[in-house]
């Protein structure tokens, strides 16, 4: 119990350290400047709007965006869309990461399995996830399973590469030194392979977060009754640029938050690494 409490405190301190970092503060300043410029350009009475031909359908007034946010919250679409998208991503990401990392580790450890799996895995990996949409809809319909499976496929492709190279790029001297010290197969895996492969594996896991967001938005635009992609589709169907802007902003914000969570997790798991520059 005390050990778990200590780990929780350590993770919490890492998180606060990341939030208080210079890069985070400068990032907030940059974000504030971006929204400030948008607020100025979207001011209804600004003369420069006419000079730049910034029509409301091209650059919506900030007042209109606030009104649309209030409307979406009142009808419950905003909350439901965020919940649906996050739930789909969490399901697909976890399953895809488990399959991808497992296959990557196995292919990296056993050369014959790599020779056997490499051709089909490579073919599947280079086919864009969205190319599977028509087939998945034909097989599984337009329900939740199709969207989750598309995320699984995309996440698996990215995490597999990270895990595979994490194992294959381990210097041979590590294995020789461990064997000289009397390490058996189990100790090699636990003390050499897994720790040495973690950096590249987590790099793949972090890249997979962006892949999951790209796939879920496209899948929800194609067939969905709720989700952030559905908000974009509704904005297009009703010719409401303000709703599209809201959907894009929410996707970017949630993707940024999930990426930062992955970044903190990566820094914690690889805390034993000596870094010349803290990120």
RAFEN-V767281 format. One record per pair of residues at least 12 apart in sequence whose C-alpha atoms are under 10 Angstrom apart, sorted by the first residue. I is the first residue (numbers start at 1). J is the second residue. D is the distance in whole Angstrom. If there is no record, write none. Layout:
BEGIN
i: [I	I]
j: [J	J]
d: [D	D]
END
This chain:
BEGIN
i: [7	10	11	11	11	11	11	12	14	14	14	14	15	15	15	15	15	15	15	16	17	18	18	18	18	18	19	19	21	21	22	23	24	35	38	38	38	38	39	39	39	40	40	41	41	41	41	41	42	42	42	42	42	42	42	42	42	43	43	43	43	43	44	44	44	44	44	44	45	56	56	56	57	57	57	57	58	58	58	59	59	59	60	60	60	60	60	61	61	62	63	64	64	64	65	65	65	65	65	65	65	66	66	67	68	68	68	68	69	69	69	69	72	72	72	77	77	77	77	77	77	78	78	78	78	78	78	78	79	79	79	80	80	80	81	81	81	81	81	81	81	81	82	82	82	82	82	82	82	82	82	83	83	83	84	84	84	84	84	85	85	85	85	85	85	85	85	85	85	85	86	86	86	86	86	86	87	87	88	88	88	88	88	88	88	88	88	88	89	89	89	89	89	89	89	89	89	89	90	90	90	90	90	91	91	91	91	92	92	92	92	92	92	92	92	92	92	92	92	92	93	93	93	93	93	93	93	93	93	93	93	93	93	93	93	94	94	94	94	94	95	95	95	95	95	95	95	96	96	96	96	96	96	96	96	96	96	96	96	96	96	96	96	97	97	97	97	97	97	97	97	97	97	97	97	97	97	97	98	98	98	98	98	99	99	99	99	99	99	99	100	100	100	100	100	100	100	100	100	100	100	100	100	100	100	100	101	101	101	101	101	101	101	101	101	101	101	101	101	101	102	102	102	102	102	103	103	103	103	103	103	103	103	103	104	104	104	104	104	104	104	104	104	104	104	104	104	104	105	105	105	105	105	105	105	105	105	105	105	105	105	106	106	106	106	107	107	107	107	107	107	107	108	108	108	108	108	108	108	108	108	108	109	109	109	109	109	110	111	114	121	121	122	122	124	124	124	125	125	125	125	125	125	125	125	126	127	127	128	128	128	128	128	129	129	129	129	129	129	129	129	129	129	129	129	129	130	130	130	130	130	130	130	130	130	131	132	132	132	132	133	133	133	133	133	133	133	133	134	134	136	136	137	141	142	142	142	142	142	143	143	143	144	144	144	146	146	147	147	147	147	147	147	147	147	147	148	148	148	148	150	150	150	150	150	151	151	151	151	151	151	151	151	151	152	152	152	153	153	154	154	154	154	154	154	155	155	155	155	155	155	155	155	155	155	156	156	156	157	157	157	158	158	158	158	158	158	158	158	158	159	159	159	159	159	159	159	159	159	159	160	160	160	160	161	161	161	161	161	162	162	162	162	162	162	162	162	162	162	162	162	163	163	163	163	163	163	163	163	163	163	164	164	164	164	165	165	165	165	166	166	166	166	166	166	166	166	166	166	166	166	167	167	167	167	167	167	167	167	167	168	168	169	169	169	170	170	170	170	171	174	174	174	174	175	175	175	175	178	178	195	195	195	196	196	198	198	198	199	199	199	199	199	201	202	202	202	202	202	202	202	203	203	203	205	205	205	205	206	206	206	206	206	206	206	206	207	207	208	209	209	209	209	209	210	210	210	210	212	213	213	213	213	213	213	213	214	214	214	215	216	216	217	217	217	217	217	217	217	217	218	218	218	220	220	221	221	227	228	228	228	228	228	228	229	229	229	229	230	230	231	231	231	231	231	231	232	232	232	232	232	233	234	235	263	264	267]
j: [268	268	264	265	267	268	269	264	264	265	267	268	260	261	263	264	265	267	268	264	264	260	263	264	267	279	260	264	278	279	279	279	279	62	59	60	61	62	61	62	63	61	62	54	59	60	61	62	54	55	56	59	60	61	62	63	64	59	60	61	62	63	56	60	61	62	63	64	61	240	241	242	239	240	241	242	240	241	242	241	242	245	240	241	242	243	245	241	242	242	242	241	242	243	240	241	242	243	244	245	246	242	246	242	240	242	243	246	242	243	246	247	231	243	246	225	226	227	228	230	231	226	227	228	231	246	247	250	226	227	228	226	227	228	225	226	227	228	229	230	231	247	226	227	228	229	231	247	250	251	254	226	227	228	144	225	226	227	228	147	213	216	217	220	226	227	228	229	230	251	213	216	227	228	254	258	148	227	144	145	147	148	149	151	212	213	216	227	147	148	151	152	155	209	212	213	215	216	148	151	152	209	212	148	149	151	152	145	147	148	149	150	151	152	153	154	155	156	212	216	148	149	151	152	153	154	155	156	159	205	208	209	211	212	213	151	152	155	156	205	148	149	151	152	153	155	156	148	149	150	151	152	153	154	155	156	157	158	159	160	205	208	212	152	153	154	155	156	157	158	159	160	163	201	204	205	208	209	152	155	156	159	160	152	153	155	156	157	159	160	152	153	154	155	156	157	158	159	160	161	162	163	164	201	204	205	155	156	157	158	159	160	161	162	163	164	201	202	204	205	156	159	160	163	164	117	121	156	157	159	160	161	163	164	156	157	158	159	160	161	162	163	164	165	166	167	168	201	160	161	162	163	164	165	166	167	168	193	194	197	201	160	163	164	167	160	161	163	164	165	167	168	160	161	163	164	165	166	167	168	169	170	164	167	168	189	193	168	168	164	157	160	157	161	153	154	157	153	154	155	156	157	158	160	161	157	154	157	150	153	154	157	215	149	150	151	152	153	154	155	157	211	214	215	218	219	150	151	153	154	214	215	216	218	219	150	146	149	150	153	146	147	149	150	218	219	222	223	146	222	149	150	223	223	219	220	222	223	224	223	224	225	220	223	224	219	223	215	216	217	218	219	220	222	223	224	212	215	216	219	212	215	216	218	219	208	209	211	212	213	214	215	216	219	208	212	215	212	215	208	209	211	212	214	215	204	205	206	207	208	209	210	211	212	215	204	205	208	204	208	211	201	203	204	205	206	207	208	209	211	200	201	202	203	204	205	206	207	208	209	201	204	205	208	200	201	203	204	205	197	198	199	200	201	202	203	204	205	206	207	208	194	197	198	199	200	201	202	203	204	205	197	200	201	204	197	200	201	204	193	194	195	196	197	198	199	200	201	202	203	204	192	193	194	195	196	197	198	200	201	193	197	196	197	200	192	193	196	197	196	188	192	193	196	188	189	192	193	191	192	269	270	272	270	273	266	269	270	266	267	269	270	273	266	262	263	265	266	267	269	270	262	263	266	259	262	263	266	258	259	260	261	262	263	265	266	259	262	259	255	256	258	259	262	255	256	258	259	255	228	229	251	252	254	255	258	229	251	255	229	228	229	229	230	231	232	233	247	248	251	230	232	233	232	233	233	234	247	244	246	247	248	250	251	244	247	248	251	244	247	243	244	245	246	247	248	244	245	246	247	248	247	247	247	279	279	279]
d: [10	9	8	8	10	7	10	10	7	9	8	7	9	8	10	6	9	10	9	10	10	9	9	7	10	9	10	10	10	9	10	8	10	10	9	10	9	8	8	6	9	10	9	8	8	9	8	9	8	9	8	6	6	5	6	9	10	10	9	6	7	8	9	9	6	8	9	10	10	10	8	9	8	7	6	8	10	7	9	7	8	9	9	7	6	9	8	10	8	9	10	10	7	9	10	9	5	7	10	8	7	9	9	9	10	7	7	8	9	8	7	10	9	9	10	10	7	8	9	10	8	9	8	8	8	10	9	10	10	9	10	7	7	9	9	5	4	5	8	8	8	10	9	6	6	10	10	10	8	9	9	9	8	9	10	10	7	5	8	10	9	7	8	9	8	5	6	8	10	10	9	9	9	9	9	10	9	10	8	9	7	6	10	8	9	10	8	9	9	7	7	9	10	9	6	7	9	7	9	9	10	10	9	7	9	9	8	10	8	5	7	8	5	5	8	9	8	9	8	9	8	10	7	6	9	9	6	8	10	9	8	8	10	7	10	10	8	9	10	10	9	9	9	6	9	9	8	9	9	9	7	4	6	8	5	4	8	9	8	9	10	9	10	8	10	10	6	6	9	9	6	8	10	10	9	7	8	10	9	9	8	9	9	8	9	9	6	9	9	8	9	9	10	7	4	6	7	5	4	8	9	8	9	10	10	9	10	8	9	9	6	5	8	8	5	8	7	10	9	9	10	9	8	8	9	9	10	9	10	9	6	9	8	8	9	10	10	8	4	6	7	5	4	8	9	8	10	9	8	9	9	6	5	9	8	6	9	9	9	9	9	10	9	8	9	9	10	9	6	10	9	9	10	10	8	5	7	8	5	5	9	10	8	7	7	10	9	10	10	10	8	9	9	10	9	10	8	8	8	10	8	5	8	9	9	8	10	10	10	9	8	10	10	10	6	8	9	7	6	9	9	9	10	7	10	10	8	10	10	9	10	7	10	8	8	10	10	10	7	9	8	9	10	7	10	8	9	10	10	10	8	8	9	10	9	10	9	6	7	8	8	10	10	10	9	8	10	8	7	10	9	6	8	10	9	9	10	10	8	9	9	7	8	10	8	9	10	8	5	8	9	6	7	9	10	8	10	9	10	8	10	6	7	9	7	9	8	10	9	5	8	9	7	6	9	10	9	8	9	8	10	10	9	6	7	9	7	6	10	8	9	7	8	8	5	5	9	8	6	10	8	8	9	10	9	8	10	7	10	9	9	9	5	5	7	7	5	8	10	9	10	10	7	8	9	6	4	8	9	7	9	8	9	8	10	8	7	8	10	9	9	10	7	4	7	7	5	6	9	9	9	10	6	8	10	7	5	9	9	9	9	8	9	8	9	9	7	6	7	9	9	7	9	9	7	10	7	9	9	8	9	8	9	9	10	9	8	7	8	9	9	7	9	10	8	9	9	6	10	9	9	9	9	8	10	8	10	9	9	7	9	9	6	7	10	8	9	9	10	8	10	7	7	8	7	9	9	8	9	10	10	8	9	9	7	10	10	9	10	10	9	7	4	8	10	9	10	10	10	8	9	10	10	9	8	6	9	9	10	9	6	8	8	7	9	7	9	9	10	9	7	7	10	8	6	9	5	8	8	6	8	9	10	9	9	10	9]
END
